[in-house]
Amino acid sequence: MAGVSSCLKYSMFFFNFLFWVCGTLILGLAIWVRVSKDGKEIITSGDSSTNPFIAVNILIAVGSIIMVLGFLGCCGAVKESRC
C-alpha cells in the first residue's frame, strides 16, 4: 500500500502543478493583451460598441484563481492533507 500512496501523492502533485502552470499562462497572456499595443489592436479590431477589456479582466481573474488553487493543491499533495 505504501507504493500506491506514494504514486497517488506524486500524481496529485503533478496534476496540480499542471493546473498551476495553466493558470500562470492564462494570467500572463491576459496581462500581456491588456498592457501591450499589439494586444489592444487585436482586441479592438472587432465590434467597437462593447468594451473589449471586460473579457481580458475576466481572464485575469480566472487565471489568478486557477494559479492560487493549483499552488494550494500542490502544497496539499506534498503534505498529504485530506482537506
Backbone hydrogen bonds in HBPLUS format (Angstrom, degrees):
<---DONOR---> <-ACCEPTOR-->    atom                        ^
c    i                          cat <-CA-CA->   ^        H-A-AA   ^      H-
h    n   atom  resd res      DA  || num        DHA   H-A  angle D-A-AA Bond
n    s   type  num  typ     dist DA aas  dist angle  dist       angle   num
A0005-SER N   A0001-MET O   3.07 MM   4  6.24 161.4  2.10 149.1 154.0     1
A0006-SER N   A0002-ALA O   3.02 MM   4  6.15 154.2  2.08 141.5 148.5     2
A0007-CYS N   A0003-GLY O   2.91 MM   4  6.09 157.7  1.96 144.2 150.7     3
A0008-LEU N   A0004-VAL O   2.89 MM   4  6.04 159.9  1.93 149.3 154.9     4
A0009-LYS N   A0005-SER O   2.92 MM   4  6.07 153.7  1.99 142.1 149.6     5
A0010-TYR N   A0006-SER O   3.03 MM   4  6.29 164.9  2.05 152.2 154.7     6
A0011-SER N   A0007-CYS O   2.91 MM   4  6.05 151.2  1.99 146.5 155.1     7
A0012-MET N   A0008-LEU O   2.93 MM   4  6.02 157.7  1.98 146.8 152.6     8
A0013-PHE N   A0009-LYS O   3.02 MM   4  6.25 154.9  2.08 143.0 150.3     9
A0014-PHE N   A0010-TYR O   2.91 MM   4  6.03 157.1  1.96 141.1 147.3    10
A0015-PHE N   A0011-SER O   2.99 MM   4  6.22 168.0  2.01 152.5 154.3    11
A0016-ASN N   A0012-MET O   2.99 MM   4  6.09 159.0  2.04 147.2 153.5    12
A0017-PHE N   A0013-PHE O   2.82 MM   4  5.95 146.3  1.93 144.7 154.9    13
A0018-LEU N   A0014-PHE O   2.93 MM   4  6.27 146.6  2.04 144.4 153.6    14
A0019-PHE N   A0015-PHE O   3.02 MM   4  6.34 153.3  2.09 143.8 150.5    15
A0020-TRP N   A0016-ASN O   2.93 MM   4  6.18 153.8  2.00 143.8 151.1    16
A0021-VAL N   A0017-PHE O   2.92 MM   4  6.20 156.5  1.97 148.3 154.2    17
A0022-CYS N   A0018-LEU O   2.90 MM   4  6.13 161.3  1.93 150.3 155.5    18
A0023-GLY N   A0019-PHE O   2.90 MM   4  6.09 159.2  1.94 150.1 155.8    19
A0024-THR N   A0020-TRP O   2.93 MM   4  6.14 151.0  2.02 144.2 152.4    20
A0025-LEU N   A0021-VAL O   2.90 MM   4  6.16 155.7  1.96 149.9 156.4    21
A0026-ILE N   A0022-CYS O   2.93 MM   4  6.16 163.1  1.96 151.3 155.7    22
A0027-LEU N   A0023-GLY O   2.95 MM   4  6.05 163.1  1.98 145.1 150.3    23
A0028-GLY N   A0024-THR O   2.85 MM   4  5.97 162.7  1.88 148.1 153.4    24
A0029-LEU N   A0025-LEU O   2.89 MM   4  5.98 164.3  1.91 150.0 154.4    25
A0030-ALA N   A0026-ILE O   2.97 MM   4  6.06 161.2  2.00 147.9 153.4    26
A0031-ILE N   A0027-LEU O   2.97 MM   4  6.13 158.9  2.01 149.1 154.8    27
A0032-TRP N   A0028-GLY O   2.93 MM   4  6.08 154.4  1.99 144.1 151.7    28
A0033-VAL N   A0029-LEU O   2.93 MM   4  6.19 158.3  1.98 149.2 154.6    29
A0034-ARG N   A0030-ALA O   2.97 MM   4  6.13 153.7  2.04 143.1 150.7    30
A0035-VAL N   A0031-ILE O   2.97 MM   4  6.08 147.6  2.08 147.8 155.2    31
A0036-SER N   A0032-TRP O   2.92 MM   4  5.73 168.3  1.93 152.1 156.1    32
A0040-LYS N   A0036-SER O   3.28 MM   4  6.50 149.6  2.38 134.8 142.4    33
A0041-GLU N   A0037-LYS O   3.07 MM   4  6.36 149.7  2.17 145.2 152.9    34
A0042-ILE N   A0038-ASP O   3.02 MM   4  6.30 150.4  2.11 145.4 153.5    35
A0043-ILE N   A0039-GLY O   2.99 MM   4  6.19 159.3  2.03 148.0 153.2    36
A0044-THR N   A0040-LYS O   2.97 MM   4  5.98 166.3  1.98 147.6 151.7    37
A0054-ILE N   A0051-ASN O   3.48 MM   3  6.13 171.9  2.49 115.4 117.6    38
A0057-ASN N   A0053-PHE O   2.92 MM   4  6.10 155.4  1.98 144.6 151.0    39
A0058-ILE N   A0054-ILE O   2.99 MM   4  6.24 152.3  2.07 146.3 153.9    40
A0059-LEU N   A0055-ALA O   2.95 MM   4  6.21 153.9  2.02 144.1 151.2    41
A0060-ILE N   A0056-VAL O   2.93 MM   4  6.22 148.8  2.03 145.8 154.4    42
A0061-ALA N   A0057-ASN O   3.05 MM   4  6.33 156.6  2.11 145.1 150.8    43
A0062-VAL N   A0058-ILE O   2.87 MM   4  6.10 165.0  1.89 154.7 158.9    44
A0063-GLY N   A0059-LEU O   2.85 MM   4  5.85 162.4  1.88 145.1 150.7    45
A0064-SER N   A0060-ILE O   3.02 MM   4  6.11 153.3  2.09 141.1 148.3    46
A0065-ILE N   A0061-ALA O   3.01 MM   4  6.24 160.6  2.05 149.4 154.3    47
A0066-ILE N   A0062-VAL O   2.93 MM   4  6.13 168.1  1.95 155.7 158.7    48
A0067-MET N   A0063-GLY O   2.95 MM   4  5.99 155.5  2.01 142.2 149.5    49
A0068-VAL N   A0064-SER O   2.98 MM   4  6.18 163.5  2.01 150.4 154.3    50
A0069-LEU N   A0065-ILE O   2.95 MM   4  6.12 166.5  1.97 153.0 157.0    51
A0070-GLY N   A0066-ILE O   2.88 MM   4  5.95 155.5  1.94 146.1 153.0    52
A0071-PHE N   A0067-MET O   3.01 MM   4  6.20 154.8  2.07 145.0 151.6    53
A0072-LEU N   A0068-VAL O   2.93 MM   4  6.17 165.3  1.95 153.1 156.9    54
A0073-GLY N   A0069-LEU O   2.86 MM   4  5.97 146.9  1.97 140.7 150.4    55
A0074-CYS N   A0070-GLY O   2.97 MM   4  6.21 149.3  2.07 142.3 149.9    56
A0075-CYS N   A0071-PHE O   3.01 MM   4  6.35 158.1  2.06 149.4 155.3    57
A0076-GLY N   A0072-LEU O   2.90 MM   4  6.11 154.8  1.96 143.8 151.1    58
A0077-ALA N   A0073-GLY O   2.86 MM   4  6.02 148.6  1.96 144.6 153.0    59
A0078-VAL N   A0074-CYS O   3.03 MM   4  6.21 156.8  2.08 148.7 154.1    60
A0079-LYS N   A0075-CYS O   3.07 MM   4  6.21 162.5  2.10 147.0 151.9    61
A0080-GLU N   A0076-GLY O   2.92 MM   4  5.67 109.7  2.43 129.4 145.0    62
A0081-SER N   A0076-GLY O   2.89 MM   5  4.95 155.0  1.95 144.5 150.4    63
